């Protein structure tokens, strides 16, 4: 019957069907299907065996209705291939997107009616899930940088100097100031002083910057505006609360077959970077695990609350929490070790994700091995007493984005490097160091290529008058992108200096290298000169010694679909955590004792900085898991109940668990010397690793953050009631 209906549909599909007719009929069928959909459950366990259809009287859904669905779906597919969806849209994009959504829903629905599959194998996988998990989770936290937000502006001779606290591009700040103040951009200078962390909360211009600039222009005097902590809480861009519902399919041996994700984001009162966050909530979930079919549906709601934005781990920390807890549930249900289940689903290096992102180097398996070994997972986990537990989680993250926030074809990063006669180098970069140590990383790269120690390389950054354009400190982009630009400029200078030295020594340039403040003959190490002299010779030959470097991303690492570029990156980092907790059953207090963090950063250009980023990320994840909550009381007209760091708790040194940073190096060809990101990726597994450890300790799942004593006690009480309700049934079965 299926084959006959398919042949009949192909006959009809040859004639173009108007979009509005297809949409109207398809929506009718979808409503009919939704009305009669009913899952088939196992009698005792109530496990979902497969989707089914509710009985209509004494009969199942009529067969001809199934034929009608097949016909409509094939007509949709034919129309889509002929681009009729776009060409015939009578009411614009909204109808096109609606029809595409209906198409995907109906194609997946076919499996509910036919046992022999549908046209797209991925839809079969989405429909045939051997194990189904439904979760609802929320997360809500601030980017709690310790410094308050401030802006300082000074006006002179119709020009404007501005100091601010940003983590996005200074050139965009200058552009927005020029637009709002109606001034030429070249008359506005923006400088980023070294004020401390941002974590995404300062990703766009704030009112105080515009007000300070306008007042400085009006008065001709310096103007400084400083937000109070309460004003920071209302104005800054914290993490989106999300409510997530996932269906995840597994084979009997623990392989992931399909993931179906539905997410609702609470965006607050303004858009901010909400569109990107909404895409990231689905796009960045498809690694490090391989699965054949994936679908996500994300919606962002405007609410009467402070606007949310791109907090550290933009848009992907929350979904990672939900997915990793689901993997843990599946491991329990299938009788597998949670680390082993993750091993079986590793996608490996040189692979392509289900949403068509290209993965280069991949150290995820080594990350799992390191945390497993260092935590004593195999030996200690089975032996821990009730109230103590170990939990594991993994993740991946981008090393910058292939496409900039503001679309253009220009390089994503650019630097200027100058050498002076004293044997030192200066790097001019528009990238802003907000405490993550990016200036040091740039100095390391230039110093490595030119044979200079760190103290001989000065980085001048974050000044729109002095430095080339840079897109800012977001998406962990600086080490890879600006680092590649630095490497390009340093290589050019290296060539000039070595050529000048080789000319004086009458040897091939390949015999000369620059190391430890010297130009050295590789075949005669006794022959060398100080770099100051070598730079002088090069200046004699080439004039003022300077070079520019730039970097643009590869544009062939993503899928050709709407939103396919969002989440595409030159390289991806990988992380695994194991957390150890102790839970007090009487008080509900969760004591996180140790977090082991293994992170694949490609190549660690500065181990101290990488370890610091790993520890800081795990610390932030720990705070969001245990205590941080940005709640706005809707009963008091949107007033924040705790607008200070006395009320909004962040971990102190006394609260913080032991953090064990384990660097894993899987160099990637896209990064400078193989380097990838280390500033955001290590955060992602913290929350689910702690959640899974709590389950291992006391046998309850916590799906809502933070894991407060009240929520722990409520979960224990719910478990006790379930156990009591099931006890008589067990007794009856034994009789």
Phi, psi and omega in degrees: 000319181299316182293321179296316179297321180295317179296319178298320182293323179295324177298317180286330185291345180294334179265127181300134179253126181303145184302315185294331177290312178301313182298314181297314180293319182295321179295321177300315180294320180298319177295318178299316180296315180300324181296323186255008179285137177205127179287147175268126185250149173292141187302317187265310186277344184063020176289140178288116179279311177192156175296153180212187180236134178297144179294142174252100188065239178259355185245153172285177179304132184303144182299322183297334176294322175298318177299322181295320179295316178301316180300314182296318181295317179295324177293322176298316181297319178295317180296322180294318181295332179268007179061026179288335180300319179279323187287328187255009183298113183281339185233021173092196190297327184303315180293323179299311181294323179296317181294322178295321178297314179299321178303310182296321179295317182290322179298316177295326181293338181302324182296335178291339185254333184234142181270347187260022170092176179232182187292325184254119183300330180295326177291327175298315182296322178294326182278323183264086176254128180281335180224128182242130175235132175244126182229149170232124185223150175227155177211140186206112183208156179266157168273081193276075172292143186289332180273144174286166182274139183214154173222137179230125181232145178222137183243137173205139177050045178065014176246163186230126171255132181228133172252133180214184184233095189231162167231010173253195187287131176294327180295327177288325174298315179296321180297317180292321176298318179297319182292314184288319183275355180057051178236151174299140183299328183288351177263010179237127179243129179242130181236136176257108176283159180282085187257346180122194191294165178220313175060028179093345183288345182244036189280356180214161181298144178249165183306320187298329180292318178291320181293316180298318180295316181295317180294324178295321178293323182287323186263339185071019181233159176297140179230128178238133176234130182236124176286144167285167178299323178296318179295325175299315182300324182279331189261331188283172185251099180271187182286142179291127164294139179227145170245120191237136177229116186241143164247128182230129182257144180224148168280172182295335180265012171094012177278136177284126179261324185197152174228130178237109189245132174234128187224137172241125182255136172269104187269352185079198193275346184225167187286313186052228177262029188301325179298315180295318179301318181297317176293315181302328181299339176248323188292328187266016182265353193269018177207151012272009184259142180267129170214148192280338183221143183207140174214135174227149179225109184242136177231142178243125184256140170278131178225162183277064182220169174303142183293146177256162184208211190265065179296155183325123187083038191324112170072356187241351177292316183295308178299327179296323176303311183294314184293316183293328175291322176298318177300322178294319177298318180296320179300318178296314183294327182266358179071034181248152171294133183301326177289321179296321178300319179291323177300316184296337183256005179299136184270345174079172180279156177066026183254176177234131181287168180297334176262021165073033168268140180268125179262129176271248178288153184209109179256025186295318180298321177292324176300315178299317181296320182293314181290327177297315181289311186292329180275351185067036188307308186294322184277318190274323188301314180292339186264354182291140179286169176302136182099349175236143183202162175240140177225150183234154174201157178227171181191175173218161177205163185278153171250072187084166181253142180297330182239135183289162178300319177256103189304130173196169183259004183279165179302148179278344179210147178208145178219163170236133179237129180238142175250143179243173187286351178273358179088029180235169182232148173235136180243126176254117184221136176282354180292139183255124176277114182251029179109351183278350178090021183293326177300321178296319180298320179294320178295323179299315183294313179295317180297322179299319184282332184254006177072030183248140172286166184304321185291347179262004179240117180253129179255120176254114190224169169058049176217114186291343177277332187257334195245155175294165180293136172221152186273355170109176183266082176214157177056029175050050190260341195291313183302314182286310189279305179290327176299318177296322177296317177298318180297319179298314180293319181294323178297321178295316178292322177302317180296317180295315183293313180297324178295320180294319179293315180300325178296318180290329182269352181058050177227163175297147182297334181292345180277351184257137174226164180245120184205138174049052177063023180224153165263124193235139173277117184296330181267349178218078186302343179286344180262116179201159177225154176298152180298327179302319178290319180297319178296323178298316178300318181295324179291326176299323184277326190240356186080199182310127186274108177205157178209151175248149176225148178217165181214136171230152188275156172291141185251021183239029187242033182209170180274160180262076178208165183299126183082002183295339180278342183281117185103349176288138185215153175298328183205156181234136175267164181223147187217147170222139177237147161236129178246141175246129182231159170232126184245127177275112183294334182280321184256342183080006182285131177259120178253105177278117188268317182212142170234121174265126186239113174250126186226128175273104182257016183081272171220131182279106179285332174218104186298325181295317180292318179298314179298321178297319177293321178296315180292319179296322178295313180296322177299316180295317177298320177300316180297318179293327181287323192257324191220334188281133177204120181262089184255132174249125185282109181292340179283350179240040175057041174078021181278136179285127183287339182221073189276045175204167179283358170282329182261317175276106187279132166237153186297139170265178176298329180288332180278330193290132178286174172293133181242123183246105182272123181240103184283130174244132183244114172233084187305140180248136183296341181279341185265158175294120186057021178092006186286146173232186186285159174215005188267338183234323182306319183295350180283324195304316185281352186302308186296308180294329177297319177293317179300317180290328177292323177298318177297318179297330183279316188230001173077022177234148178260136175245116184255005182228138183259154351282169181275074184282161176305322181298318181289324177296313180295321178296320179294320177296320179295318178297321178295318180299318180294321178296317180298319179294322180292327182276342185299315178299325180294321178295318180297318179296319180297322180291323178295000000 
